[in-house]
Amino acid sequence: MRLAFLGTPDFAVPTLAELVAQGHEMACVYSQPPRPKGRGRESRPNPVHAFAQSHGIPVRTPLTLKDADEQAAFAALDLHAAVVVAYGLLLPKAILDAPRLGCFNLHASLLPRWRGAAPIQRAVMAGDAETGVMVMRMEEGLDTGPVLMAERLAIGRKTAGELAEELAGLGADLMARALAAVGRGSIDAVPQAEDGVTYAKKISKDEARVDWTRSAREIDGWVRGLAPSPGAFTDLNGERLKVLYAEPASGSGRPGVTLHDDLTVACGEGALKLLKVQRAGGKAMAAADLLKGFPIPPGTQFG
């Protein structure tokens, strides 16, 4: 097929790579514009942009697709289909209607649960038992389109980062199979259920702060759902400490107070043992390594 690919982060790269490997003609890649990053604030292309450049695929980075000239340029690509993976912009009707076979989105949740910007993180933070990836035919609503194919994955004790890596691989294969079926005309799109709709709003900085009055089980999900980025954090003597991995432990006490010298912290219900942390300006490390040079005795108050 002659395709356009619309995507931005690392999560989208495996799908683009698989489509290239399958021999599809990549007419163009659309991605978010380069933005300043790092201490030097240099503008660097995002992962999808960088991959496309390295494979000689033309890249466009419009700020919006609502402009008539941008829509005309997209229509002029004369596409069989467009593939969208974590692009970052809503597609107006003129864009959705341009490819002959339609626009197809890879979404990292079991729709209609967790429509929106942060489905992987929200599934972990909510304590869901499983998640997955789905290929849907896009329409104007936010992740409301009918589903063509799906793969499910148990969450277990994985972090959002670990899940994203697994789901990206599953999704790449899923999208390739779905497009092949669309090309053969051998697949039907199934409308999403009307019940069970939830929305995965973008993660805000404020909600990354650990609320020690919540149960250890809830905080555990919160920590894993925010790891590795932006990372749940707590305050210790005026310093911000990121909590990147933890596990529920036995014990009780005033919320936010350390119970032992191994960074077990009392919660509103139960306790949480911190296993992987990161001091401001430092590297992520095992809590045991942190304590060797930065002792945190029992009775220390977090938050």
C-alpha positions in Angstrom: 0.0 0.0 0.0 0.9 3.6 -0.4 0.8 5.0 3.2 1.3 8.0 5.3 2.4 7.5 8.9 1.5 9.9 11.7 3.4 9.5 15.0 5.8 11.0 17.4 7.3 9.1 20.4 9.3 5.9 20.9 6.1 3.9 21.2 5.3 4.6 17.5 8.7 3.7 16.0 8.3 -0.2 16.0 5.1 0.2 13.9 6.7 2.5 11.4 9.7 0.1 11.2 7.4 -2.9 10.7 5.5 -1.2 7.9 8.8 -0.3 6.1 10.0 -3.8 6.6 6.7 -5.2 5.1 7.5 -3.2 1.9 4.7 -0.6 2.1 5.4 2.6 0.2 5.8 5.3 2.8 4.8 8.5 1.0 5.3 10.7 4.0 5.7 10.8 7.8 3.9 13.4 9.9 5.3 14.2 13.3 5.4 16.8 16.0 7.9 19.6 15.3 11.3 19.4 16.9 11.3 21.0 20.4 14.1 22.2 22.7 15.3 19.4 25.0 18.0 18.8 27.6 20.2 21.3 29.4 21.4 22.9 26.2 17.8 23.4 25.1 18.7 22.3 21.6 15.9 21.4 19.1 16.1 17.7 18.2 13.8 15.6 16.1 11.6 13.2 18.0 12.1 9.4 17.6 9.6 9.0 14.7 11.1 12.0 12.9 14.6 10.7 13.4 13.7 7.2 12.2 12.1 8.5 9.0 15.1 10.7 8.2 17.4 7.8 8.6 15.4 5.8 6.1 15.0 8.6 3.6 11.2 9.1 4.2 9.9 12.7 3.7 8.8 14.3 7.0 6.3 17.0 7.6 5.8 18.7 11.0 2.8 21.0 10.8 1.5 22.7 14.0 -2.1 21.9 12.9 -3.9 19.9 10.2 -6.9 22.3 10.2 -5.3 24.5 7.6 -6.8 24.2 4.1 -3.4 24.1 2.5 -2.1 21.3 4.8 -5.3 19.3 4.0 -4.8 19.8 0.3 -1.2 18.7 0.6 -2.2 15.6 2.5 -4.9 14.7 -0.1 -2.3 15.2 -2.8 -0.3 12.2 -1.4 -3.0 10.0 -3.0 -2.9 7.4 -0.2 -4.4 4.0 0.2 -4.4 4.5 3.9 -2.9 6.5 6.8 -1.5 4.9 10.0 -1.6 6.9 13.2 0.3 6.0 16.4 0.5 8.5 19.3 0.7 11.5 16.9 -0.5 14.2 19.2 -3.0 16.0 17.0 -6.6 15.3 16.3 -7.3 14.7 12.7 -10.1 16.8 11.1 -12.7 15.2 8.8 -10.9 16.3 5.6 -7.8 14.4 6.7 -9.7 11.3 7.7 -11.6 11.2 4.4 -8.5 11.6 2.2 -7.1 8.1 2.0 -9.1 5.6 -0.1 -9.3 2.9 2.6 -9.3 5.2 5.6 -7.1 6.1 8.6 -6.2 3.5 11.1 -5.1 4.1 14.7 -3.1 1.9 17.0 -4.3 2.6 20.6 -2.7 1.2 23.7 -5.8 0.2 25.7 -8.8 -2.2 25.6 -11.3 0.3 24.2 -13.6 1.8 25.2 -11.6 1.8 28.5 -9.0 4.6 28.6 -9.6 6.6 25.5 -7.3 9.6 25.3 -3.7 10.7 25.9 -2.3 8.4 28.6 -3.9 5.0 28.4 -1.0 2.9 29.6 -0.2 5.0 32.6 -3.9 5.2 33.6 -4.4 1.5 33.4 -1.5 0.8 35.8 -2.5 3.7 38.1 -6.0 2.4 38.4 -4.9 -1.2 39.2 -6.3 -2.8 36.1 -5.4 -6.5 35.7 -4.8 -6.3 32.0 -4.4 -3.9 29.1 -3.7 -4.3 25.4 -3.5 -2.7 21.9 -6.2 -2.2 19.4 -6.3 -1.2 15.7 -9.4 1.0 15.0 -10.7 2.7 11.9 -10.6 6.4 12.9 -13.5 8.8 13.0 -13.9 12.3 14.3 -14.5 11.4 17.9 -11.7 10.8 20.4 -10.8 7.2 20.1 -14.4 6.2 19.3 -13.9 4.3 16.0 -14.8 0.7 15.4 -12.1 -1.9 16.2 -10.5 -4.2 13.6 -8.1 -6.3 15.8 -6.9 -6.5 19.4 -4.2 -8.1 21.5 -4.4 -8.4 25.3 -1.6 -8.3 27.9 -1.5 -8.9 31.6 -0.2 -6.0 33.6 1.1 -7.8 36.7 3.7 -5.8 38.5 5.1 -4.1 35.4 5.7 -0.4 35.2 4.1 1.8 32.5 7.5 2.0 30.8 7.9 -1.8 30.6 4.3 -2.2 29.4 4.8 0.5 26.7 7.8 -1.4 25.3 5.9 -4.7 25.2 2.7 -3.1 23.7 4.7 -1.3 21.1 6.0 -4.6 19.8 2.6 -6.2 19.9 1.1 -3.2 18.2 3.6 -3.2 15.3 2.7 -6.8 14.4 -1.0 -6.1 15.0 -1.1 -3.1 12.7 0.8 -5.0 9.9 -1.8 -7.8 10.1 -4.7 -5.4 10.2 -3.6 -3.5 7.1 -3.0 -6.8 5.2 -6.6 -7.8 6.0 -7.9 -4.4 5.0 -6.1 -4.7 1.7 -7.7 -8.1 1.1 -11.1 -6.8 2.1 -11.3 -9.7 4.6 -12.0 -7.9 7.9 -14.9 -6.1 9.5 -14.6 -3.3 12.0 -16.7 -3.9 15.2 -18.3 -0.9 16.9 -17.0 -0.2 20.5 -19.3 -1.0 23.4 -21.3 1.9 24.7 -20.7 0.8 28.3 -17.4 1.0 30.2 -16.1 4.2 28.6 -13.3 5.9 30.6 -10.9 8.7 29.6 -7.1 8.7 30.1 -6.3 12.4 30.6 -2.8 13.6 30.2 -0.6 13.2 33.4 -0.2 16.4 35.3 2.9 17.3 37.4 0.8 17.9 40.5 -0.7 14.3 40.5 2.9 12.8 40.4 3.3 13.8 44.1 2.8 10.8 46.4 -0.1 11.1 48.7 0.9 8.9 51.7 -2.6 9.0 53.1 -3.7 6.6 50.4 -3.4 2.8 50.7 -0.1 1.0 50.0 -1.9 -0.8 47.1 -3.0 2.4 45.5 0.4 4.1 45.9 2.1 1.1 44.4 0.0 1.3 41.3 0.6 5.1 41.2 4.4 4.6 41.3 4.4 1.9 38.6 2.1 3.9 36.4 4.3 7.0 36.5 7.6 5.1 36.0 9.9 6.0 34.4 8.5 9.3 33.4 7.5 11.7 34.9 8.1 9.6 38.0 6.2 9.7 41.3 7.9 11.9 43.8 7.9 12.8 47.5 9.7 15.4 49.6 12.4 14.7 52.1 13.9 17.6 54.1 13.2 20.0 51.3 14.6 17.7 48.6 12.5 16.0 45.9 13.0 12.2 45.8 11.5 10.2 42.9 10.1 6.8 43.7 10.5 4.6 40.6 9.6 1.2 42.0 8.2 -0.1 45.3 6.2 -2.9 46.7 3.6 -3.3 49.5 5.0 -4.4 52.8 3.8 -5.2 56.3 3.6 -2.5 58.9 1.5 0.5 59.9 2.1 4.0 61.3 1.6 7.7 60.6 1.3 8.1 56.8 4.6 9.1 55.2 6.8 8.1 58.2 9.6 5.5 57.7 9.1 2.4 59.8 12.5 0.7 59.3 16.0 1.6 58.1 15.2 0.0 54.6 12.9 2.7 53.4 9.6 1.1 54.3 7.1 3.9 54.6 3.8 3.9 56.4 0.7 4.6 54.2 -2.9 5.4 55.0 -3.4 1.6 54.9 -0.4 -0.7 55.1 3.1 0.2 54.2 5.3 0.5 51.1 8.9 -0.5 50.7 10.8 1.7 48.3 13.1 -0.3 46.0 14.2 2.1 43.3 14.6 5.9 43.8 16.3 9.0 42.3 17.5 12.1 44.1 17.2 15.5 42.4 20.0 15.8 39.8 21.1 12.2 40.4 20.7 8.8 38.7 18.1 6.2 39.4 19.4 3.6 41.9 18.4 0.8 44.2 17.1 2.2 47.5 19.8 0.0 49.3 22.5 1.9 47.4 21.1 5.3 48.2 21.0 4.4 52.0 24.7 3.6 52.0 25.6 7.3 51.5 22.4 8.9 52.5 20.9 7.3 55.6 17.2 7.8 56.2 16.5 6.5 59.8 13.1 5.2 61.1 10.8 8.0 62.1 11.7 10.2 59.1 8.7 12.1 57.7 8.2 12.1 53.9 5.9 14.6 52.1 
